[in-house]
Structures are given as C-alpha cells and as structure tokens.
Amino acid sequence: MFVIQCPYCGERDLSEFSYGGEAHIARPKNSEKMSDAEWAEFVFMRSNPKGVFAERWNHAAGCRRWFNMLRNTATDDILAVYRIGEQPPKVEALLPVTPSGEAPIGSGNDAVKVIRPGEGADDGAGGEAEV
C-alpha cells in the first residue's frame, strides 16, 4: 500500500489522490501572443529528473484540496508534503547507483528522449540530490 500524507486530512491511501504534474509551474502571461512552439514548450516540456521532484497532488476522494509533494523519483520515497503557496522545504535524498549508466533525466529510452541544452550533463552514477 502506498500512503500519502495529506496536509489537511492526514495519512490516506494513494487511491484517494490524483496526480497534478510538476509543481511551481507558472502560467505564462499574455499566452495568446505565444507561438505554437512556445505554447507547446509550456504545456508539454517538464524537467522529469531522476531524484527529488516537486509535484502537485489533489486529494480527490477526500478534502479535494491541492497540495505539493517532494518525491524521490528514483526510489518513490515521499520526502515532504506542503501546502500550495508555501516554499518547498530543504530535503536531501540519496540516489541509487545505476551501474548501467542510466541518464539523470527521463526513462532511459534514448529513442524518444528530448534533451534540451544543459540537461544530461550528469553521468547518472548516483549521489546526493538537493532541492
């Protein structure tokens, strides 16, 4: 059983929650003036790191409120839960060693991976991540 700590209701089963994507993404101002490529970048491109990741969640079968969560995507450990509008707490997470040389972002499927300039500089050998 995967348990999530709702900041309003306490511990509940994962089945009560809906995932809302990456947290702290601000909607662009004047979006009607954006090109299709700029709009696609906003809608579809997310950081997808291996390690600590800020996510939005909704307690759909409970209080129906939104909140943020810091989760280690490499281990699925929930590191912190905090309310919308609050700053994310400082956390550290140990990343597992990946002897196959798995990339620090994405699924490892290079045939479909989109890597923007500046991403993928880490060799993915493991270590500590901090947000």
C-alpha positions in Angstrom: 0.0 0.0 0.0 1.3 3.4 -1.0 0.3 6.0 1.7 0.3 9.8 1.1 0.2 12.3 4.0 -2.5 14.9 3.0 -1.5 18.2 4.8 -5.2 18.7 5.6 -6.5 15.2 6.3 -3.5 13.1 7.4 -2.5 9.7 6.0 -4.6 8.2 3.2 -4.2 5.6 0.6 -2.9 6.6 -2.9 -6.2 5.6 -4.4 -7.8 8.8 -2.9 -5.4 11.1 -4.8 -4.9 12.4 -8.3 -1.6 13.4 -9.7 -1.4 17.0 -11.0 2.0 17.2 -12.6 5.1 19.2 -11.8 4.7 21.9 -9.1 5.7 25.5 -9.3 5.0 26.0 -13.0 3.5 29.4 -13.5 1.1 30.0 -16.4 2.7 32.5 -18.9 1.3 36.0 -19.0 0.0 37.0 -22.5 -0.2 33.4 -23.6 -2.3 34.5 -26.6 0.8 36.1 -28.0 2.9 33.0 -27.7 4.0 31.0 -30.8 2.8 27.4 -31.1 6.3 26.2 -30.2 6.4 28.4 -27.1 3.0 27.2 -26.0 4.0 23.5 -26.6 7.1 24.1 -24.5 4.9 25.4 -21.6 2.3 22.6 -21.9 4.4 19.5 -22.6 8.0 20.0 -21.5 8.8 19.3 -17.9 12.1 18.6 -16.1 11.4 14.9 -15.3 14.5 14.5 -13.1 15.8 11.3 -11.6 15.8 12.3 -7.9 14.0 14.9 -5.9 10.9 16.3 -7.8 8.2 18.8 -6.7 4.8 17.5 -7.7 1.2 18.8 -7.4 -1.4 16.4 -5.9 -5.2 16.6 -5.3 -7.0 14.7 -2.6 -9.8 13.9 -5.0 -11.7 11.4 -2.7 -11.2 13.4 0.4 -10.9 17.1 1.1 -10.5 17.9 -2.7 -7.7 20.3 -1.9 -4.4 20.7 -3.9 -1.0 20.4 -2.2 2.6 19.9 -3.2 4.9 16.9 -2.6 8.6 16.4 -2.8 9.2 12.9 -4.0 12.4 11.0 -4.9 11.5 9.6 -8.4 14.4 7.1 -8.2 13.1 5.4 -5.1 9.5 6.6 -4.8 10.1 7.9 -1.3 7.9 10.8 -0.2 10.3 13.4 1.3 7.9 16.2 2.2 4.3 17.4 1.7 3.4 21.1 1.9 0.5 23.3 1.1 0.1 25.3 -2.1 1.7 28.7 -1.7 4.3 27.5 0.8 8.0 27.3 -0.1 9.3 23.7 -0.5 11.3 22.6 2.5 15.0 21.7 2.0 15.4 18.0 1.7 18.2 15.6 0.7 17.8 12.3 -1.0 20.3 9.5 -1.7 20.1 8.5 -5.3 20.7 4.8 -6.0 23.7 3.9 -8.0 22.9 3.0 -11.6 25.7 0.7 -12.9 24.2 0.7 -16.4 24.9 4.4 -16.8 21.2 5.4 -16.8 20.7 9.1 -17.7 19.9 11.5 -14.8 16.6 12.5 -16.6 13.9 10.6 -18.4 13.2 6.9 -18.8 16.5 5.8 -20.3 14.8 5.2 -23.7 17.1 7.4 -25.9 15.0 6.8 -29.0 12.2 9.0 -27.6 14.1 11.3 -25.2 14.1 15.0 -25.7 17.1 16.6 -24.1 17.3 20.4 -24.0 20.6 22.2 -23.9 22.2 22.0 -20.5 20.3 18.8 -19.5 22.0 15.4 -19.1 25.4 16.8 -18.0 25.4 14.4 -15.0 26.7 10.9 -15.7 23.8 9.4 -13.6 26.3 7.4 -11.4 24.3 8.3 -8.3 25.0 10.6 -5.3 23.0 13.1 -3.4 20.3 15.4 -4.8 19.1 18.5 -3.1 16.1 20.8 -3.7 
